[in-house]
Amino acid sequence: MLPVDHQTGGQGLSGNSITRLGAASGRGLAVAGAFAFSCGVILLYWLSMLPPPLWIVASFIGAFCIALRTRQFPLRRMALLSMALIMGLAWASWHADRRLTEGLPADMEGQRLSVSGYVCDIPSPGSFNSLRFSFCVTRWHERTHSSNQTVKLPQLLRLAWYGKSERRLPSHRLRLELVLKRPHGTLNDAGFRYEDWLFRKGYRATGTVRNAVADHTVDCGLKCRYHEAHGWIAGWVERRFASAEHRSLISSLLVGDRGHLTPSHWQVLQATGTIHLVAISGLHLGLIALGAGFLVRRFLLVLPLTWIGEVAQRRCLFSAVMTCCLVYALMAGFTVPTQRALLMVAVGGWSLLFARQLPAWQAWVWALAAVLLLDPFAPLDQGFWLSFGAVAVLIWVFAAGFRPPGWLRTLLLAQGALFAGLWPLLQVYGQDQPLIGGLANLLAIPWVSLVVMPGLIAGALAVAILPAGSEAVVQLCDVLMGTLWAVLARLAEFSSPVIEVGQWEVIGLAGLVLLLVKVPTPGGGACGGLLFMVWLAMGQSPTSQRPNTHLFEPEVTVWDVGQGLAVLVRHQGRVFLYDTGPGVPGVFSAVESTLLPNLKALGVHRIDTLVISHADSDHSGGLATLAGSIEIGKLVTGEVLAVREKLGQESDLVVQSCAVAEEELGGLRIHYWQAGGSRTGNDASCVVRIEHPPSRTEWLLPGDISAATEAHYLSHLRGHGALAADVSRLVVAPHHGSKTSSSPQWVVALTPEVVIYSAGYRHRYRHPHSSVTARYRDLGVSAFSTACSGMLVAVIEDNHLTIKEKRLDAPFWIGAPGQARDECAIP
């Protein structure tokens, strides 16, 4: 009931009551406005183009006029919230536009350039005996080299120095000789996008170092001094803990240096779902805050009350906690996730220590708005969603709700809720939630929180203060970390079942679990956990596996895998895959980065026929990984022995030799052919022709055959009457458009409607060759390159062959469609 004013006979609200209601309403509107602002920032990254500034200004003025003139509170509230949303959109748009104005002019790509600046992260070893690091440019010595003087040259570069086995550079401030190119990465429906990562980090060019010398003329400001100090601290930790077996893990937790982590480390962390333990984030800052708060609070309690009052104690406590967190964040590199965690600790600490009576959800909203205000690029970061998602789950479970007695039951409930609640977010990013991860985190998080982090920080301080006894301290730290790692490595050895379920199923069950843990009965949480485990068990049943998506019209997808080839054909529930793209063992494979994520997104659980044209690494990379990850009906190849060797002895998949044959795949007719005189190399490629008789359409996949083999194949086609002129034909250019293939006779005889070049952007082979592209162009053939268009999908629409380019619907930071052809134009 509302309080009444007794002095007025209960006829109205008192002045104090009205004031309180007005203040509460104002706070509610402020929180709603902060949330609307956050939604506006996030909204930008759903758009395919930056909104015009005039449109933003007009929208804001319109909402402002409505809020100013209307007397209806709901309408005014909606207008005010619209203004906050537009402000968020404008804020993010302005920052994105500023970042996009930086760029490398086309005529500077591939040229030898000279820049001066300083190293702005800790260099780390990379593949192919390289050293990788970020470089902040203070001066471009070739600024007049470009004819485009209006472009603002990049201030942050991502560089690799090949042949540099050691991690040390000549100096912190350097003059570099570079060869650069603009940001570019493969572009597919699913999988890791390198170009997204570059834009989020602010790298507006990438390249290789040809020479580096110290340059002490570089002006080293505060940011430069900080990066130099952080590099020195990382080097100090590396030297002091050099004798520790788990030095790489110790460095990652103390100073955020993950450059020493090996692929085996990442495999264990990924298999156990504990990667977050080595990425400085909210968990680590929260532990620092709790530890510092505990110690400072105990110290303040010892002091007489007359020395320091309650308010002063809270101020001292908050200042000490934030100082310790800030020092640790600076030691850890002050990365964007660390800054985000620091801000969340500040908001949470302020509301708790100063007794603001701020509801947990309001603190969450204010922290969200503050993070997006300071870092409007945060929505591009997976860690942003997981961090706020985890906090939201914990608030939902524990804030003003059921709190089970005992720390163990609380820990179990928290871990179970996080396991279920974060699964939908992980699925959005194409990641699995390993079942063993629940147990791994249940053991690892308390050990890291209560033992490892306090031990490492105390150990580092002890080593710094008492260097004489450092060896014993180092060994103790090594034991603490080694115990954790032994448990994780052991858990990673257990085969965690793969749960094949849809995203909506995961969302529904996660929501059910989170609802059941709020049931005000002692068995509510247990009931939710039981149902969740029953559902997991049902997911293991073969009947729960979703069939391949049934397509009534054929669909041919040429994935963007860089300098390589991977083509997926689907029709009527059947799946055909031609080649697996490039791969370097232990370094990279298109199977892991592109094929498996996209197959999962399409709901493909079985490949009926896999063809490996030949055994070159750009066509058969990651073959063993693919065979171990998805069911394959049969495998056909032009090089049986080499492909069987790539599969490994553990595989029982039968490898069949390519021969002149024909088979049905749904409503498609598949024709195989291989040159008779060659069984190794490019000319051993298994050539595949796919027919769709109802639409008189065919797709030709010739592998890497040369001009001589092309002539033999054309003779074969003529002998079988397969060169009809009324066929709509798509050809994947032989050997990626190399000058040794696509002879004039080949191009004229096929006269395709479409030719596709599967090649890497500015790759050293420079495919496709200008002479080849000229032959197709002279005949009026429509040409596409995966380097320019990204993933290409060929479909039949109204009995007509249609090509869909992924770059046409790419987000704005990838590049406008009109610019794509100009930036990597087919010669």
N, C-alpha and C positions, 0 to 999 in steps of 0.2 A: 504494500500500500504506500501511496505517496504521503509524506508528512504534511500535516495541516498547520495553518497559522492560527493558534488559539486566540491571539489578540484580535483577529478579525472574525471570530466566531466560526472558524473552520471553513470560511468561504473561499480560501485560495491558498496558494503555496507561500511559505515564508520567503523573505529575501535571501536568507542563507541557503534554503533549499533550491531556489531558482539558480543561485550562483553555482551550487554544486552540480545541478543538472546541466547547466550551460557549460561548465568546465568539462564534465564527463562527455557531453556531446562534442565539444571542441576537440578533446583528445581522441575520441573515436573517429572524427572526420580527419584528423591529422594522420592517424594510423592508416586509415583507408587511402588517404592521399599518397602516403609513402608506398603503400602496396601498388597503387595505380602507377606511380612513377616507375617502380620496378618492372611492372608489366610493360610499360612503354619501352624501356630499354631492351627487354627481352624480345618484344614484338619486332624490332628492327631486323633480327636475325632470321625471321620467318619470311622476309621479303626478298625478292629476286633483284631488286634495284633500290638504290637510295631514294627516299622520297624527296621531291623537289622542295627546296626551302620555302618557296612561295606557298606551296600547299600546306606546309606545317604552320607558317605564320597565319594564313587565312583560317585554318582550323582552330588555332588558339584564340584568335580574335573573336571568331564566332562563338566559341564556348564561353569566353569572357563576357561577351554581350548578353548571352542568355543568363549567366550567373548574376550579372549586374541588374538586369531589368525584371527578372521573374520574381514573384513573391511566393511561389509554391516551393516549399522546402525540398520535397523529393526531386523536383526538376533542377533546383539550384544545386543540390548535392551532386546530382548526376553531372551537371555542367562543371562543377569544381573538380570532380574526379576525372572528367575528360581532359580538363586543363592539365592536371598532374600527369596523366598518361601521355599527352602530347609533349609535355616538357621532357619526360623520360625518353620518348622517341627522338626529340630534337637533340637532346644531350648525346645520346649514342650515335645519332647520325652525324653530328658535328665532328666527333672524335674519329669516326670511321672515314669521313671525307678527308680529314687532315692526314690520316694514315695513307689513304689512297693517292693523295697528291704527290707523295714521294714515289719515285720510280726510276728505273734505269732505262734511258732511251735505247731504242732498238739498235742504233748505230754504235752503241758502246758495248753491246753484248759480244762476247768472244774476243774482244780486244784486250791487249795488255795494258792495264791501268795501274796508277800509283796513287796510294792514299796514305794518310797519316792519321793516327788515333791511338786508342788504348784497348787492351783486352778487357772485356766486361763480363766474363764468367770464368770458371775454372776449366782450362783445357782438358779434354778427355780423349783417350785413344779410340779410334774408329776402325772401321773395316779397311782392308787393303793397306795396312801399315800406315795409317793416317792419324793426324792429330786434328781434332775438331774443336772449334771455339767460336765465341761471338766477339765481334769487333765493333766498337763505337768509333765512327769516323768523325774526325774534327776538321779534316781538310782533304779536298779532292785536288790532286795536282794536275789532272787532265780535265778540268771543268770546261775548258774551251774546245775539248776534243769533239763534243757532241754538237750537232747542228741544231738540236732542240734545247735552247737556252731557257725555256719557260718551265721546264720540269725541275722540281726540287729533288736533288739526288739523295739516295738513301743515307740515313744516318746510322743504321744498324745492319750489319752483314752477318751471315752465317757462313763460315769458311772451313775448308778442309785443307790440310797441308800433307800431301802424300809423300811417302818416303821418310816421314819424321817419326821414328819409332819411339823416341823418348818424349816425355810429356812437357818438356821445358821449352820455352820460347826465349829468344835473345834478350827480351826486356818486356816490361809491362807496357811501355809506350813504344810504338813501332811505326816504321814506314814499310809498307807492304807493296810488292808487285803482285797484281791479281789478274785473274781472268774471271769475269762475272757473267751471270745470266739472271733474268728476271725470275721471280718465284713461279715455280711450275711443279705440278705433281700429277699423278694419275687421277682420273676422274671417273668414278663408277657410282652405282647406286648405293653400295655398302662398302665397308672396309675403311682402313685408315686413309685419310686425305692429308698428304704432306702440305698442300697449299693452305688448307685450313690452319694447320699448326703454325706455319710461317706467318700468316696474317695475324693470328692471335698473339704471337710473340713479338710482332713488330718487325720481322725481317723482311726488308723490301728488295733484297737481292741475295743470291747465294753464289759461291764460287770457290776457286782453288787458289792457293798461295804458290807463287813461283819463287819468291825471294822475300826475306824479312831481315831488317836491320833495326837496331835501336835508334829511336828518334827522341832525344830529350828536349827538343824544341816544342813538343806537344804541350799545350796548356792543360795542366792536370788540375781540374776543379774538385769540388767535394765528391761528386759521383766517381770520378777517376780515382781519387784517393781511397774511397771506400772499397772499390773493386781491388785495388792494389793491396789494401790491408786484408781483405777477405782471402785473396790468393796466398798471402803470407801465412795466415792462420791455417789454411788448408795444408800448406806445405809443412808447417810446424806439426800438425797432427799426423801427417804422413811420416815424418821423421821420427817423432816420439813413439809412435805405435807401430813402427816398422817391423818389430819382432813378433807382433800379434798375428796369429793365424787368420783371424777374422778382421783384419785391418780394414778391409773394404767396407764391411758392415758398420764398423765403429766410425769410420769417416763419414758415412752417409748419415748416421744419426747425430753426430756431433756438429758437423759443419755443412751438411747437405751435399757432400761431394760423392756422387754416385758413379764417377768415372771408372773406379776400380772394379765395379761389379761385373762379373762375367756372365755369359749366357746361361751357365748352369745356375747361377744365383737367381736370375730372372725366371728360369723354368720352375724352380722350387717355389718362389714367391707367387707366381701365377697359378701354379697347381694348387696351392693352399689358400689362395685368395687373400694374401697378406702383403701385397705390394704397398699398401698404404703405410706399412710400418717403416719403410725406408724413405718415404716421401714426407718431408717435414710439413705437417699440416695441423689441423685443430687438435688432434690427439696429443701431439708433442707439446704444443703451446699450452694446452689445458693442463698437462702434467707439470709443466714449469710453473704455471699459475698456482696450482694446488700446493706444490712443494714450497714455493716462496711464501704463499699465504700462510701455510702452517707454521713455518719457522718465524716469520715476522710476527704473527699473532702470539705465539708463545713468548717471544721477546717482549712484546708490549704488555702482556699480562703480568710480567715480573715488575714492571715499573709502577711506582705509586700513582694512584688516581689523581693526586694533586699535581703531578708533573704534566700530564697530558689528558685532555678530556676525551669523551666518547667520539665527538665529531672529528677531533684531530686524529684520534686513533684510526678511524675509518679512512681518513685522507692519507695518512701515512701508509696504511695497509694497501690501499689502492695504488698509490704511487710506487711502492716497493714491488708489488706484483707486476705492474705494467713495465717498470724499469727492467726487471728480470726477464720478462717476456720479450721486450724490445732487444735486449742484449743478445738473447738466444736467437731471435729472428735475424739479427744482423750477422751473427756468427754463421747462421745457416744459409747465408746468401741473400736474404731479404727478397726471395722470389715472390711471384704473385700469389701462389697458394699460401705462403707464409704471411704475407701482408693481409690476406683475407682472414686467416685464422687469428692474427693479432687484433684485427678490428672486431671480430666476433667476441674475443675474450674481453676487449675493452667494453663493449656494450653490455655483455652479460655481467661482468664484474661491477660496472657502475650501478646497474639495477639491483644487484644483490647487496653490495657493501653499503650503499647509501639508502637502503630500505625504501626504494621508490615505489614499492608495491606495484611494480610493473608486471602485468600478466606475462607469462612465458611466451605466448604467441605474439604479443606486441613487441617484446624484445627481439623475437625472431624477425619480425617484419622490419623493425628499425635497423637491425644488423644487415638484412638483405638490401634495404635501400642505401645504406651507407657504403656497402661493398660495391654496388653498381654505380654509385655516384663517383667513387674514387677509381673504379676500374670498369668502365662500360663495356669492355671486351670480355668480361668474365663469363657470359653465357656460352661462349665458344669453348669453354674449358669444362671437360668432363668432371674434374674435381669440384667445380662450383656446384654442380647439381648433386653430386654425391655428398658433399659436405652439408649443404642445407637440407638435403633429404634425410641424412642421418640424424641431424638435430631435430627435424620435424617429427621423425618417428619416435625419438626419445621423449620429446615434449608430449606427444600424443599418449604415450604409454604411462608416463610418470607424473605429469603435471596435474595436480588436483585430481588424481585418480587412484587406482589400485596400486598400493605399494606392498609387495609381498615381504613378510618378515625375513630377516637374514640377508647377509650380503650375497650368499651363494644363489639363492632363489632370484634375487634382484639381477645378478649377473646373467643367469640363465634366461630370464625373461627379456632382458635388454638385448642379448645376443640373438635370441630367437626372433624378436621383433625386427631387428636390423637385417637379419638374414632374409626374412620375408619381405620387409618393406623396401629394401634396396634392389631386390631382384628385378622389378619392372624397369628401373632406371638402367641397370646393367644390360638388360635386353635391348633397350633403345640404342645403346652404344655397341651392340653386337657382341657382348661378352656373356659368357656362361657364368653361372653361380656354382662353383664346385661344391658338392655336398660335403667334402672333407673340410671345406673352408670354415664351416660353422664350428667344428671341433678345434681346428687350428687357431681360429681367432679367440675361442673360449679359453684356450691355454696361453696363447701368445700375448694377448692384450694385458691381462693382469701381470704377467711376468715382465713385460716391457714397462708397464706403468709403475710397478712397485719395486722392481729389482734393477732392470737393465738401465733405464734412463737415470735414476738417482745414482747408480754405481758409476756410469760413464761420466756424468757431470762432476761428481766428487773425485773420480779418478783423474780427469783432465785438470782439475784445480790442484790436486795433489802433485801431479807431475810438473805443473808450472811452478808451484811454490817450493817443492822439495825434489829437484832433479836427481839427487843422489839415490833416492829410493824409487825411481821411476820404473825399474824393471819389474819389481814385485807388483806394483800397481797395474802395470800393463798386463801382466799375466792374469791378475784377478779380473780385470775387464774382459780379457779374452775368454776366461772361463764362463763369465756371465753370458756373453754373447754366444759362445760355443754351445752352451746348454740349450739356448733357444734354437739355434740353428740345427742342432742334432734332432730336436723334436720335429721341426718343420721338414727337414730332409726325410725323416722317417715317414711322416704323414704323406709327403708327396709321392712316396713309393706305392701307396695304396691306390688301386685303380678306382677313381671316382666315376660313378655311372653318369652317362650323358643323358640329360632329361630333354627330350624333344617335345616341347609344348609351345603353343602359340602365345603371342604377347598378351592378348586379351585374357587368356586363361590364367597367365601369371598375375595380371593385374587383379582379376577377380578373386583369386585365392589369397593374394597378399592382402587385399582389402578385407576379406573375411577374417583372416588371422588378426589383423589390427583391430577389427571390431570386437572379436571374441575376447581379446585380452582386456578390454574395457568392461566386460560383463561383471557386475558387482557380486560375483559368487566366487568362493575359493577355487572352484574348478574351472573358471572361465579361461584362464591362460592355458591350463593343461589341455582343455578341450580344443582350443585353437591349435595348439601344437600338435595334438593327436591327429586332427583332421588334415593339417598341413602334411604330416608325414604319410598319412594314408594316400593323399593325393600324389605325393612323390612316388610312392610305391606303385600306384596305378600308372604313373607316367612311364614306368619301366616295361609295362606290358606291350608286346608287339602290336596289339590291336589299337594301342593309343597313337601309333605313329601315323602322321598325316601323309596321305599319298601325294605324289608329285602333282603340282597344279595342272589341271586339265585345260589345254588350249585347243580351241576348235580351229584356229588358224595358225600356221607355223610361225615361229618367232626365232630369228637368228641374231644372237648377240655377240658382237666382237668387243671383248673387254679391253679396256685401256690398261695394258700391263707394261708400258714402256717399250723398250727394244726387245720385243718378243711377240708371241702369238698365243691367244686362247680364244676359242670360238665355241659358244654354247648354242645348241639347236634343240628346241622343244616343240613337240606337237602331240596332241591327244594323250597326254600323260606319259609320254616317252621322252627320254633325255639322251642327247648325243653330245659329246665333248671332243673337240679337236684341239689337241695340244694344251699344255698346262702353264705356258708362259715362262719367263726367265727365273733363274734361281742360282744362288751361290751357297753351297752347304755351310751352315753355321753363321751365315750373314743375312741372307734375304731370300725369300721365295714369293712369287706371285700367288702361289697356292694359299699361303697363310694370310697374306695381306689383302688379296682380292677374291680369289675363287671361292674359298670356303665361306667367308662372310656373305658373299652374294648368293651362293647356293642356299645357305641357311635362310637368307631373307626371302628367297623365292619359294621356300618350302620344299626344296629338292633333297631327298634322302637317298636317292639311288641314281647312278649313272648307268644307263643300259649299255651304251657302247662308248668306250674311250679309245680315241685314236691318237697315238703319238707319231707325228709325221716322220721324225727321225730323232736321234739321240742328242742333238746339240742342246746346250744348256738353256738357250733362249726359247726352246720349244718343249723341254721335258723337265724344267726345274721344279723341285718339290714333289716329284712323282711319288716317292715313297710316302710322304706325308699325306698326300691325297688318298692313296690306296689304304692307308691306315685310318683315315677319318670318315670315309663314306663307302657305301657298298658299290661295287663295280661289277656289272654283268660280264663284260668281256673287254679285253684289251687287244687292239690291233696296232701294229707298228711296222715301219719300214726297216728298222734295225733291231732285230729280236735280241741278239746277245747283249748289246749295249744297254738296251732298255731293261732286260732282265737283271743285269748287274745293278742298275740304278734302283730297282725295286728292293734289292737286298734279299738275303737268304731267308729272312723271316716271313716274306710274303709268299702265299700259296696261289696267287693270282696267275692264271695261265696266260702267257703272252703268245699271240697268234701273229703269224707273218702276213703282211699285206699282199694280196694277190688280186688279180682281175676277178671281181665278184660283184654281186648285187644283193641287197637285202631291203626289207621294208622296215620303216620306223614310223609307227602310227600311219598317217596318210602320206608319208614321204617315201621316196625311192632313193636309196643310197647306192652309189656306184664307186667301187674301189679300183685303183690302178697303181702300178709301180713299174718303173723302167726295168727291163729284163737284165741289163748288163751291169747294174750297180747295186751293191748291197750295203754300202757305207757312205757317209757324208751327205751333203745336201741333195745329191741326185738320187739318194735312196728314199727320198721323201714319199710317203704314202699320199697319193693324190685322191681327193674325195670330191665327187660331184653329187649334189643333192637336188632332186627334182620334186616339184609340187605340180603334178599334172593338171589339176583343175584350173589353176591360174596361169599355166604355161610359164612358170618361173623356176629358175634354178640358181643355186649358189655353188661356186667353185672354190675349193680350198686346195691350192697346189703345193703347200709347204715351201721349201727353199729350192725348188728345181731350177736348173740353169736353162739357158736358151736352147742348148742341144737337146735336153730332155723334153723341153716344151715341144720341139718339133716332133718327137716320137709320140707324145701324147696327142697332138693334133692329128697325126695319122690315125691313131686309135679312134679318136672321135669321128673322123670322116668315115672310117670303115664301119662304124656302127650307126651312121646317120644321125649323129648327136650334135650337129652344128647348124640346127635350124635357125633361120633368120628371125622368125616370129616369136622367139623365146626372150622373155625379160630376164637378163642374166646379170648377176652380181659376182664379181671376181675379187678375191683377196689377192693383191699383187704378189707374185712369187718373190720370195727372198726379200720381203719388206720394201720392194721397189728398187732393188740393187740394179746397177747398170749391166750386170751379167745376166739379167733375166728380163722378162717382158719384151721379147724381141718384136720387131715390127710385124713379123708374120703372126705371132701370137695375138697381138692386139687387134690386127685386122681380121683374123679368122674368128675371134670370139666376139668382137665388137660389143663389149658389155654395156649395159645401161649404167652401171655403177662400178667403180673400182675403189677398194679400201686399202690404204697403206697402214699397216700396224707397225709403228716405229716410235722411237723415243724422241723427246723434245731436245733438239740441239745435241743429239748423240754424236759420238766421234765418227761413226760410220756415215753420217749425213744422209741417211735414207729419208725419203726416196730421192733418187738421182734425177737431175733436171732433164736429162735426155729421155728417161722413162716417162716422167709426168707429161712431157711434151707430146709423146706418142698418143697417150690416152686423150689429152686435151684436144689435139688436132682432129680427133674423131667425135668430139662433142660428148665425151664420157664424163659423167658427174663423178668428181673425185672427193674422197674424204680421207682424213688422216686422224688416227687416234691421238696423235700428239696435239692436234688442233681442236678436235671435236670431243675428245674424251670417249667414253663408251658409246658405241654405235649399235642401234637395234634396227634390224630390217624386218618389216612385217608386211603382210598382204592386206591391203584395204581396198575393197571394191575391185578385187582382182588386179590390183596395181601394186607394184613394189614401192614401199615407202621407207625412207631412212629417217630415224630419229636420233638427233645428236644430244648427248647428255649436257654439253656446255650451254645449250639453248635455255635450259631451265636451272642452270647453276646459280648459286647465290652471288650477290653483287661483288663480293671480294675476290671471287674467282676470275671475273672479267666479263664485261658485257659481250653478248653474242656477236655483235658487229665488230668488236675488236679482235675476237679470237682468230679469225682467218688472217687478219693483218699481222698479228703478233707472231704467228708461226706458219706463215703462208706456205702452201705447197708450191715448190719452185716450178 
